[in-house]
Amino acid sequence: MDRIEAIEARLAWLEKSLAELDEVVRTTADEMRRLRGEIDAMRDDSVAGTDFEKPPHY
């Protein structure tokens, strides 16, 4: 294999690896967005539930 073919083979491998990594990053970012939404909703629920009355024994 001459040098040009070796470079082309390496470039093809790098392009494939980059595409795979890009998919992982996109999936991870989507999951983080979803989880942040869940955390925000849980935080809103917990803040909304803090206006309770103290029991009479306090």
Secondary structure, DSSP 4 states (H G I P E B T S, - for coil): --HHHHHHHHHHHHHHHHHHHHHHHHHHHHHHHHHHHHHHHHHHHHHHTT-PPPPTT-
